Amino acid sequence: MPLAVLQFFRASQQGDADAWAQTFAEDGVFHDPVGTPPLIGRPAIRDFIASVLPNFQPFLGLTPLEAHTVGNQVAVSWRGAAVALDGKPVNWSGINIYELDEDGLIQDAKAYFNRAAFQAQLAN
């Protein structure tokens, strides 16, 4: 797995919004999930991640299961885990597609997961 993608997952497991955002190119784009308005630029990506993390204690992050790299594109299946502030476990899974720039940073990331199922776990 390319270094930036590996660091993306490590930063998620550490709950580090700054390190997570640093895996993206300065003008990187994050579709989280696909179908919602994309986050454009490292500051917007960092701010979004920083706004999500406080909703969990702890945020255990995303664990890559399988990765396939072709040229500058990588597809990774993953599982996510966290504990909501009320103590309820939250589990979800998906597939991310990454496109890397010439420096090896994430230029574009598309997250495919069921957002409604994720949010339903927080509502119950």
C-alpha positions as CSV (number, residue, x, y, z in Angstrom):
1,M,0.0,0.0,0.0
2,P,1.4,3.4,-0.9
3,L,2.8,5.4,2.1
4,A,0.1,8.2,2.0
5,V,-2.7,5.6,2.0
6,L,-1.1,3.7,4.9
7,Q,-0.7,6.9,6.8
8,F,-4.4,7.8,6.1
9,F,-5.4,4.6,8.0
10,R,-2.9,5.1,10.8
11,A,-3.9,8.7,11.4
12,S,-7.6,7.5,11.5
13,Q,-6.7,5.0,14.2
14,Q,-4.8,7.6,16.2
15,G,-7.7,10.1,15.9
16,D,-5.2,12.7,14.6
17,A,-7.1,15.1,12.3
18,D,-3.9,17.0,11.4
19,A,-2.0,13.9,10.4
20,W,-5.0,12.5,8.5
21,A,-5.3,15.7,6.5
22,Q,-1.6,15.8,5.8
23,T,-2.0,12.6,3.7
24,F,-3.8,14.7,1.1
25,A,-2.3,17.1,-1.4
26,E,-2.9,20.7,-0.5
27,D,-5.7,20.9,-3.1
28,G,-6.8,17.3,-2.5
29,V,-10.5,16.3,-2.7
30,F,-12.3,13.9,-0.3
31,H,-15.7,12.5,-1.1
32,D,-16.8,11.2,2.3
33,P,-19.0,9.4,1.3
34,V,-19.5,9.6,-2.5
35,G,-22.8,11.4,-3.2
36,T,-22.2,14.1,-0.6
37,P,-20.5,17.4,-1.4
38,P,-16.8,16.9,-1.7
39,L,-14.3,18.4,0.8
40,I,-11.9,20.4,-1.3
41,G,-8.4,21.3,0.0
42,R,-6.4,20.1,3.0
43,P,-7.9,22.7,5.4
44,A,-11.5,21.7,4.7
45,I,-10.6,18.0,5.0
46,R,-8.9,18.7,8.3
47,D,-11.8,20.8,9.7
48,F,-14.3,18.1,8.7
49,I,-12.3,15.3,10.4
50,A,-11.7,17.5,13.5
51,S,-15.5,18.1,13.7
52,V,-16.3,14.3,13.6
53,L,-13.8,13.0,16.1
54,P,-15.2,14.6,19.2
55,N,-18.5,12.7,18.7
56,F,-16.7,9.5,19.7
57,Q,-14.8,8.3,22.8
58,P,-12.8,6.6,21.5
59,F,-12.7,6.8,17.7
60,L,-10.9,3.6,16.9
61,G,-10.5,4.4,13.2
62,L,-10.4,2.6,10.0
63,T,-8.6,-0.7,9.5
64,P,-7.6,-1.7,6.0
65,L,-8.5,-5.2,5.0
66,E,-7.3,-5.5,1.4
67,A,-5.6,-3.2,-1.0
68,H,-5.1,-3.2,-4.7
69,T,-2.8,-0.8,-6.4
70,V,-2.6,0.0,-10.1
71,G,-0.3,2.8,-11.1
72,N,-1.3,5.9,-9.0
73,Q,-4.7,4.5,-8.0
74,V,-5.4,2.3,-5.0
75,A,-8.6,0.6,-3.9
76,V,-8.9,-0.5,-0.2
77,S,-11.6,-2.3,1.6
78,W,-11.8,-1.4,5.3
79,R,-13.7,-1.7,8.5
80,G,-14.4,1.2,10.9
81,A,-15.0,1.2,14.6
82,A,-15.7,3.8,17.3
83,V,-17.6,4.2,20.5
84,A,-20.3,6.9,20.6
85,L,-20.3,9.3,23.6
86,D,-23.2,7.3,25.1
87,G,-21.1,4.2,25.1
88,K,-22.7,2.5,22.1
89,P,-20.4,0.7,19.7
90,V,-20.5,2.0,16.1
91,N,-19.2,-0.3,13.3
92,W,-19.2,0.2,9.6
93,S,-17.3,-0.9,6.5
94,G,-16.6,0.3,3.0
95,I,-14.2,0.7,0.1
96,N,-12.1,3.8,-0.6
97,I,-10.6,4.6,-4.0
98,Y,-7.5,6.8,-3.9
99,E,-5.8,8.7,-6.7
100,L,-2.3,9.9,-5.8
101,D,-0.4,12.9,-7.2
102,E,3.1,12.9,-8.5
103,D,4.4,13.5,-4.9
104,G,2.6,10.4,-3.6
105,L,0.0,12.3,-1.7
106,I,-3.8,11.7,-2.0
107,Q,-5.2,13.9,-4.7
108,D,-8.6,12.4,-4.7
109,A,-10.3,10.0,-2.3
110,K,-13.7,8.5,-2.7
111,A,-15.3,6.7,0.3
112,Y,-18.0,4.2,-0.5
113,F,-20.1,3.2,2.6
114,N,-23.7,3.3,3.8
115,R,-23.9,6.6,5.6
116,A,-27.5,6.0,6.7
117,A,-26.5,2.7,8.4
118,F,-23.6,4.5,10.1
119,Q,-25.9,7.3,11.3
120,A,-28.6,4.9,12.4
121,Q,-26.2,3.4,15.0
122,L,-25.8,6.9,16.5
123,A,-29.5,7.5,16.7
124,N,-30.6,4.4,18.4
